[in-house]
């Protein structure tokens, strides 16, 4: 960091340093303008504007100049100006909030923008710009967040709190070492996998809560697939009997929900085993493309849009998390035993059996074993087998529980995906 003693009182800095200062000032203004634009746009007409498109850039510039003075004159000046600015914001808030109807969002945003200007002077560009984007995003999500809160039930809060508590308390004390008959089970790793899957599922759960599950079957299927494609398949198959004329639409949504499983698997592999990701992403990308194509073909020519509600459980429910942990531990143990006693064929059998109920557990098991004793090719084939088996199970659910119209359209939709999956398995086995 260049030092500019008495910069404003005596000699000018070298031209290169001056150019850098102007660049930092410009970034500070732009960061403030981004936040100010959002505040100006969202301000309610009947309320006085604390700061908008003009003031927020100046606040960012003030933060930058305060840091500059602190560097050029004395470090205490930055503290004095910061304290003075925060005091000004507090007084402004007190005056505006005397009637009890004024929030503190804009005031807090102003303090953050000031601090971002300070960070920009210190050349923390990445964190400052990223923070300004996140800040603007949160400010613009006021209405969606309020809608989300209105859909959150008391049991959702309790489920999330119980999961967070047991993770914070139990995870640190779990032994981080392998144990058991085959020395393959790591208690801490098992719970890490539980947290990973619950986190991915919770993201989809929040999306459903945020946007609602009555935004159209395709959107519902896509978001619900992040939580549980099986739940979406069951729900839509049953509802197709209530509206058999929408069988094609329900079939498209079910295929799309199951297709979301493939990007979800990619996320899981990316977190656990980056090396395996290199091998798996082209295979799963092909499966995803085939699923999306099948869903779009089913939607082609559809003229009537409809909505439907899907009942999804909070994935942070404690019992659900414990069950997944036990399933994951069992599968990784069985897969290891199958590899030792039966070779690759035993692993493929274990993957097929696991795919009857779940894909996440076998995916994580294979990704973990590929770190140690299992070849990446065997792990990839096992995951593909589980995917094909699981997709077949969901096709069977739709065929057995759905209306005749749903069966008519589900078979070609799932058929395309299954043919692609089988072709990929055959190619990998060659």
C-alpha positions as CSV (number, residue, x, y, z in Angstrom):
1,X,0.0,0.0,0.0
2,X,1.7,3.3,-1.0
3,X,2.0,5.9,1.7
4,X,1.1,9.5,0.9
5,X,2.3,11.8,3.7
6,X,0.4,15.0,4.0
7,X,-1.0,14.3,0.5
8,X,-3.6,17.0,0.6
9,X,-1.5,19.6,2.3
10,X,1.8,19.5,0.3
11,X,3.3,17.8,-2.7
12,X,1.1,15.9,-5.2
13,X,1.7,12.1,-5.4
14,X,3.4,10.7,-8.5
15,X,1.2,10.4,-11.6
16,X,0.8,6.6,-11.4
17,X,-0.3,6.9,-7.7
18,X,-2.7,9.7,-8.6
19,X,-4.2,7.5,-11.4
20,X,-4.7,4.7,-8.9
21,X,-6.4,7.1,-6.5
22,X,-8.8,8.2,-9.2
23,X,-9.6,4.6,-10.1
24,X,-10.3,3.8,-6.4
25,X,-12.5,6.9,-6.1
26,X,-14.4,5.8,-9.3
27,X,-15.0,2.3,-7.9
28,X,-16.2,3.7,-4.6
29,X,-18.7,5.9,-6.5
30,X,-19.9,3.0,-8.6
31,X,-20.4,0.8,-5.6
32,X,-22.5,3.5,-3.9
33,X,-24.4,4.1,-7.1
34,X,-25.4,0.4,-7.4
35,X,-26.9,0.5,-3.9
36,X,-28.4,4.0,-4.4
37,X,-30.1,2.9,-7.6
38,X,-31.9,0.1,-5.8
39,X,-32.9,2.4,-2.8
40,X,-34.2,5.1,-5.1
41,X,-36.2,2.6,-7.1
42,X,-37.8,0.8,-4.1
43,X,-38.5,3.9,-2.1
44,X,-42.2,4.3,-1.2
45,X,-43.6,7.6,-2.4
46,X,-45.2,8.6,1.0
47,X,-41.9,8.1,2.9
48,X,-39.0,10.5,3.0
49,X,-35.9,9.2,1.3
50,X,-32.9,8.8,3.7
51,X,-30.5,8.4,0.8
52,X,-30.9,7.6,-2.9
53,X,-29.1,7.6,-6.2
54,X,-27.2,10.8,-5.4
55,X,-26.4,10.3,-1.7
56,X,-25.1,6.7,-1.7
57,X,-22.3,7.3,-4.2
58,X,-21.2,10.2,-2.1
59,X,-21.2,8.0,1.0
60,X,-19.0,5.5,-0.8
61,X,-16.7,8.4,-1.8
62,X,-16.7,9.7,1.8
63,X,-15.5,6.3,3.0
64,X,-12.7,6.3,0.4
65,X,-11.6,9.9,1.3
66,X,-11.7,9.1,5.0
67,X,-9.3,6.1,4.5
68,X,-7.2,8.3,2.3
69,X,-6.9,11.0,5.0
70,X,-6.2,8.3,7.6
71,X,-3.3,7.1,5.5
72,X,-2.0,10.6,4.5
73,X,-2.4,12.5,7.8
74,X,-3.1,10.3,10.8
75,X,-4.9,7.0,11.4
76,X,-7.1,8.5,14.1
77,X,-8.8,10.7,11.5
78,X,-10.4,7.6,9.9
79,X,-11.8,6.6,13.3
80,X,-13.1,10.2,14.0
81,X,-14.8,10.5,10.6
82,X,-16.3,7.0,10.8
83,X,-17.7,7.7,14.3
84,X,-19.0,11.0,13.1
85,X,-20.7,9.5,10.1
86,X,-22.3,6.7,12.2
87,X,-23.5,9.3,14.7
88,X,-25.1,11.3,11.9
89,X,-26.9,8.2,10.6
90,X,-28.2,7.4,14.1
91,X,-29.5,10.9,14.6
92,X,-31.2,10.8,11.2
93,X,-32.8,7.5,12.0
94,X,-34.0,8.8,15.4
95,X,-35.6,11.8,13.8
96,X,-37.3,9.8,11.0
97,X,-38.4,6.9,13.3
98,X,-40.1,8.9,16.0
99,X,-43.5,7.9,14.6
100,X,-42.5,4.2,14.8
101,X,-43.1,3.5,11.1
102,X,-39.5,3.8,9.8
103,X,-37.2,0.9,9.3
104,X,-33.4,1.0,9.6
105,X,-32.5,-0.8,6.3
106,X,-31.3,2.3,4.4
107,X,-29.3,3.5,7.3
108,X,-27.6,0.2,7.8
109,X,-26.9,0.1,4.1
110,X,-25.4,3.6,4.2
111,X,-22.9,2.5,6.9
112,X,-22.0,-0.6,4.9
113,X,-21.4,1.5,1.7
114,X,-19.1,3.8,3.8
115,X,-17.1,0.9,5.0
116,X,-16.9,-0.5,1.4
117,X,-15.3,2.8,0.4
118,X,-12.7,2.3,3.1
119,X,-12.1,-1.3,1.8
120,X,-11.7,-0.1,-1.7
121,X,-8.9,2.3,-0.6
122,X,-7.2,-0.6,1.1
123,X,-7.4,-2.4,-2.3
124,X,-9.8,-5.1,-1.1
125,X,-11.7,-4.8,-4.4
126,X,-13.1,-8.3,-4.7
127,X,-14.7,-8.3,-1.2
128,X,-15.9,-4.8,-1.6
129,X,-17.6,-5.3,-5.0
130,X,-19.0,-8.7,-4.0
131,X,-20.4,-7.2,-0.8
132,X,-22.1,-4.4,-2.7
133,X,-23.7,-7.0,-5.1
134,X,-24.9,-9.1,-2.2
135,X,-26.2,-6.0,-0.3
136,X,-28.1,-4.8,-3.4
137,X,-29.6,-8.3,-3.8
138,X,-30.8,-8.4,-0.2
139,X,-32.3,-4.9,-0.5
140,X,-34.2,-5.8,-3.7
141,X,-35.6,-9.1,-2.2
142,X,-37.8,-7.3,0.3
143,X,-41.1,-8.5,-1.1
144,X,-40.0,-12.1,-1.9
145,X,-38.5,-12.4,1.6
146,X,-41.7,-11.2,3.2
147,X,-43.6,-13.7,1.1
148,X,-41.2,-16.4,2.2
149,X,-41.7,-15.6,5.9
150,X,-45.5,-15.7,5.4
151,X,-45.1,-19.3,4.2
152,X,-42.8,-20.5,6.9
153,X,-44.6,-22.5,9.6
154,X,-43.7,-23.1,13.2
155,X,-42.6,-26.7,12.5
156,X,-40.2,-25.4,9.8
157,X,-38.4,-23.2,12.4
158,X,-38.2,-26.0,14.9
159,X,-36.9,-28.5,12.4
160,X,-34.2,-26.1,11.2
161,X,-33.2,-25.2,14.8
162,X,-33.0,-28.8,15.9
163,X,-30.9,-29.7,12.9
164,X,-28.6,-26.7,13.4
165,X,-28.2,-27.5,17.2
166,X,-27.4,-31.1,16.7
167,X,-24.9,-30.3,13.9
168,X,-23.2,-27.6,16.0
169,X,-23.0,-29.8,19.1
170,X,-22.5,-33.3,17.7
171,X,-20.3,-32.7,14.6
172,X,-17.3,-31.3,16.5
173,X,-17.2,-34.3,18.9
174,X,-17.7,-37.0,16.3
175,X,-14.4,-38.9,15.7
176,X,-12.7,-38.0,12.4
177,X,-11.3,-41.5,11.8
178,X,-12.4,-44.6,10.0
179,X,-13.7,-47.5,12.0
180,X,-15.8,-50.6,11.7
181,X,-15.2,-54.1,10.4
182,X,-13.8,-52.9,7.0
183,X,-12.3,-49.7,8.5
184,X,-14.4,-47.6,6.1
185,X,-16.9,-45.7,8.2
186,X,-16.0,-42.2,9.4
187,X,-18.7,-40.8,11.7
188,X,-17.7,-37.1,11.1
189,X,-17.6,-37.7,7.3
190,X,-21.1,-39.4,7.5
191,X,-22.6,-36.4,9.2
192,X,-20.8,-34.0,6.8
193,X,-22.6,-35.8,3.9
194,X,-25.9,-35.4,5.8
195,X,-25.3,-31.7,6.1
196,X,-24.4,-31.4,2.4
197,X,-27.6,-33.2,1.2
198,X,-29.8,-31.4,3.6
199,X,-28.3,-28.1,2.5
200,X,-29.0,-28.8,-1.2
201,X,-32.5,-30.0,-0.5
202,X,-33.1,-26.9,1.7
203,X,-32.2,-24.6,-1.1
204,X,-34.9,-26.2,-3.2
205,X,-37.3,-26.1,-0.3
206,X,-36.7,-22.4,0.1
207,X,-37.3,-21.8,-3.6
208,X,-40.7,-23.6,-3.4
209,X,-41.6,-21.5,-0.3
210,X,-40.4,-18.3,-2.0
211,X,-42.1,-18.7,-5.3
212,X,-44.8,-21.0,-4.3
213,X,-45.7,-24.3,-5.9
214,X,-48.6,-22.8,-7.9
215,X,-46.4,-21.1,-10.5
216,X,-47.0,-23.8,-13.1
217,X,-46.3,-27.4,-13.2
218,X,-42.9,-27.1,-15.0
219,X,-41.5,-24.6,-12.5
220,X,-42.9,-26.6,-9.6
221,X,-41.3,-29.8,-11.0
222,X,-38.0,-28.1,-11.4
223,X,-37.9,-26.6,-7.9
224,X,-39.4,-29.7,-6.2
225,X,-36.8,-31.8,-7.9
226,X,-34.1,-30.1,-5.8
227,X,-35.9,-31.4,-2.7
228,X,-37.3,-34.7,-3.8
229,X,-38.1,-35.8,-7.3
230,X,-39.8,-38.9,-5.8
231,X,-42.3,-36.7,-3.9
232,X,-43.0,-34.7,-7.1
233,X,-43.6,-37.9,-9.1
234,X,-45.9,-39.3,-6.4
235,X,-47.9,-36.1,-6.1
236,X,-48.3,-35.4,-9.8
237,X,-49.1,-39.0,-10.6
238,X,-52.0,-38.9,-8.1
239,X,-53.2,-35.5,-9.3
240,X,-53.2,-36.7,-12.9
241,X,-56.3,-38.8,-12.1
242,X,-58.1,-35.6,-11.0
243,X,-57.3,-33.9,-14.3
244,X,-56.6,-36.6,-16.9
245,X,-56.8,-34.1,-19.7
246,X,-53.5,-32.6,-18.4
247,X,-51.6,-35.9,-18.5
248,X,-49.1,-34.5,-21.0
249,X,-48.4,-31.5,-18.8
250,X,-48.0,-33.7,-15.7
251,X,-45.7,-36.0,-17.6
252,X,-43.5,-33.2,-18.7
253,X,-43.2,-31.8,-15.1
254,X,-42.4,-35.3,-13.7
255,X,-39.6,-35.8,-16.3
256,X,-38.2,-32.4,-15.6
257,X,-38.3,-33.0,-11.8
258,X,-36.3,-36.2,-12.3
259,X,-33.9,-34.5,-14.7
260,X,-33.0,-32.0,-11.9
261,X,-31.5,-35.0,-10.1
262,X,-28.5,-35.0,-12.5
263,X,-27.2,-31.5,-11.8
264,X,-27.8,-32.2,-8.2
265,X,-25.5,-35.2,-8.4
266,X,-22.9,-33.0,-10.1
267,X,-23.0,-30.6,-7.2
268,X,-22.5,-33.5,-4.7
269,X,-19.6,-34.9,-6.6
270,X,-18.0,-31.4,-7.0
271,X,-18.0,-31.0,-3.2
272,X,-16.7,-34.4,-2.4
273,X,-14.4,-35.4,-5.2
274,X,-13.2,-32.9,-7.8
275,X,-11.2,-35.5,-9.7
276,X,-14.3,-37.7,-10.3
277,X,-16.2,-34.6,-11.4
278,X,-13.9,-34.3,-14.5
279,X,-15.1,-37.8,-15.5
280,X,-18.7,-37.4,-14.6
281,X,-19.8,-34.0,-15.8
282,X,-20.0,-34.8,-19.5
283,X,-22.0,-38.0,-18.8
284,X,-24.5,-36.2,-16.5
285,X,-24.6,-33.2,-18.9
286,X,-25.8,-35.6,-21.7
287,X,-28.4,-37.1,-19.3
288,X,-29.6,-33.6,-18.3
289,X,-29.8,-32.5,-22.0
290,X,-31.9,-35.6,-22.8
291,X,-34.2,-35.1,-19.9
292,X,-34.8,-31.4,-20.7
293,X,-35.3,-32.4,-24.4
294,X,-37.9,-35.0,-23.4
295,X,-39.7,-32.5,-21.1
296,X,-39.8,-29.8,-23.8
297,X,-41.0,-32.3,-26.4
298,X,-43.9,-33.2,-24.1
299,X,-44.7,-29.5,-23.6
300,X,-44.5,-28.7,-27.3
301,X,-47.9,-27.6,-28.6
302,X,-49.4,-27.4,-25.1
303,X,-51.9,-24.6,-24.9
304,X,-53.3,-24.9,-21.4
305,X,-51.3,-24.0,-18.3
306,X,-52.2,-25.2,-14.9
307,X,-51.0,-25.1,-11.4
308,X,-50.8,-27.7,-8.7
309,X,-49.6,-27.9,-5.1
310,X,-46.9,-30.3,-4.0
311,X,-46.4,-31.2,-0.3
312,X,-42.7,-31.2,0.5
313,X,-41.2,-31.7,4.0
314,X,-38.5,-29.6,5.5
315,X,-35.2,-31.5,4.7
316,X,-33.8,-30.3,8.0
317,X,-36.1,-32.6,9.9
318,X,-33.9,-34.4,12.4
319,X,-35.3,-37.9,11.8
320,X,-35.0,-37.6,8.0
321,X,-31.3,-36.5,8.5
322,X,-30.6,-39.4,10.8
323,X,-32.2,-41.9,8.4
324,X,-30.1,-40.5,5.5
325,X,-27.0,-40.8,7.6
326,X,-27.7,-44.4,8.4
327,X,-28.5,-45.2,4.7
328,X,-25.2,-43.5,3.6
329,X,-23.2,-45.5,6.2
330,X,-24.9,-48.7,5.2
331,X,-24.3,-48.2,1.5
332,X,-20.7,-47.2,1.8
333,X,-20.1,-50.3,4.0
334,X,-21.9,-52.6,1.6
335,X,-20.2,-51.1,-1.4
336,X,-16.8,-51.6,0.2
337,X,-17.6,-55.2,1.1
338,X,-18.9,-55.9,-2.4
339,X,-15.7,-54.4,-3.9
340,X,-13.5,-56.6,-1.7
341,X,-15.4,-59.9,-2.1
342,X,-17.1,-59.5,-5.5
343,X,-15.0,-57.0,-7.3
344,X,-16.4,-54.4,-9.7
345,X,-19.5,-56.5,-10.3
346,X,-20.4,-56.4,-6.6
347,X,-20.1,-52.6,-6.6
348,X,-22.5,-52.4,-9.6
349,X,-25.0,-54.7,-7.8
350,X,-24.8,-52.6,-4.7
351,X,-25.4,-49.4,-6.7
352,X,-28.4,-50.9,-8.5
353,X,-29.9,-51.9,-5.1
354,X,-29.2,-48.5,-3.7
355,X,-30.8,-46.8,-6.7
356,X,-34.1,-48.4,-5.9
357,X,-34.6,-46.0,-3.0
358,X,-32.1,-43.1,-3.3
359,X,-29.3,-41.7,-5.5
360,X,-27.7,-39.3,-3.2
361,X,-26.3,-41.8,-0.7
362,X,-24.7,-44.0,-3.4
363,X,-23.3,-41.0,-5.2
364,X,-21.6,-39.8,-2.1
365,X,-20.4,-43.3,-1.2
366,X,-18.8,-43.8,-4.7
367,X,-17.3,-40.3,-4.6
368,X,-15.7,-41.1,-1.2
369,X,-14.5,-44.6,-2.2
370,X,-13.0,-43.2,-5.4
371,X,-10.7,-41.2,-3.2
372,X,-9.3,-44.4,-1.7
373,X,-9.5,-47.8,-3.2
374,X,-12.1,-47.6,-6.0
375,X,-11.3,-46.6,-9.5
376,X,-13.0,-43.5,-10.9
377,X,-14.3,-45.5,-13.9
378,X,-16.0,-48.0,-11.6
379,X,-17.4,-45.3,-9.4
380,X,-18.8,-43.5,-12.5
381,X,-20.5,-46.6,-13.8
382,X,-21.9,-47.4,-10.4
383,X,-23.4,-43.9,-10.2
384,X,-24.9,-44.2,-13.7
385,X,-26.4,-47.6,-12.8
386,X,-28.0,-46.1,-9.7
387,X,-29.4,-43.2,-11.7
388,X,-30.9,-45.5,-14.4
389,X,-32.4,-47.8,-11.7
390,X,-33.8,-44.8,-9.8
391,X,-35.3,-43.2,-13.0
392,X,-36.9,-46.6,-13.8
393,X,-38.5,-46.7,-10.3
394,X,-40.0,-43.2,-10.8
395,X,-41.2,-44.2,-14.2
396,X,-42.9,-47.2,-12.6
397,X,-44.5,-44.9,-10.0
398,X,-45.9,-42.6,-12.6
399,X,-47.1,-45.6,-14.7
400,X,-48.8,-47.5,-11.8
401,X,-50.3,-44.5,-10.0
402,X,-51.1,-42.1,-12.8
403,X,-54.0,-41.7,-15.1
404,X,-54.0,-43.4,-18.5
405,X,-53.1,-40.2,-20.2
406,X,-50.1,-39.8,-17.9
407,X,-48.9,-43.3,-18.7
408,X,-49.2,-42.6,-22.4
409,X,-46.8,-39.6,-22.3
410,X,-44.6,-40.7,-19.4
411,X,-43.3,-43.8,-21.2
412,X,-41.7,-42.0,-24.2
413,X,-40.4,-39.2,-21.9
414,X,-38.7,-41.5,-19.5
415,X,-37.8,-43.9,-22.3
416,X,-35.5,-41.3,-24.0
417,X,-33.7,-40.7,-20.7
418,X,-33.3,-44.4,-19.9
419,X,-32.0,-45.2,-23.4
420,X,-29.4,-42.5,-23.1
421,X,-28.4,-43.7,-19.6
422,X,-28.1,-47.3,-20.8
423,X,-26.0,-46.2,-23.8
424,X,-23.7,-44.3,-21.5
425,X,-23.3,-47.3,-19.2
426,X,-22.5,-49.5,-22.2
427,X,-20.0,-47.1,-23.6
428,X,-18.2,-46.9,-20.2
429,X,-18.1,-50.7,-19.9
430,X,-16.4,-51.1,-23.3
